[in-house]
């Protein structure tokens, strides 16, 4: 399942407030259109309706391809400055919790990227 949230952000250029969609995870088998949007640079991006400024929103994102049994977990580099992140990351059993369905254990060992 793909997960998203709506958050309020201020445009870094003009300060205009807007509500944008932030994707937390993308499952390309269940939502194949999101794969195309991600590769086209349209995921976790906002464009200000007032001034037109376009910005990438730095937020953790999991990319899940079930048919290829492949998971990538992106973290924005600035998250490394957060003590809680380092502690939680070092103590995690897997990113999805302790119990994973049989055959999906690969989800608990994603390829981690920061850039």
Secondary structure, DSSP 8 states (H G I E B T S, - for coil): --EEEEEEEE-TTT--EEEEEEEEEEETTT-HHHHHHHHTT-TTEEE-TTT--EEE----EEEEETTTTEEEEE--GGGGG-HHHHHHHHH-S-TT-S---TT-GGGGS-EEE--
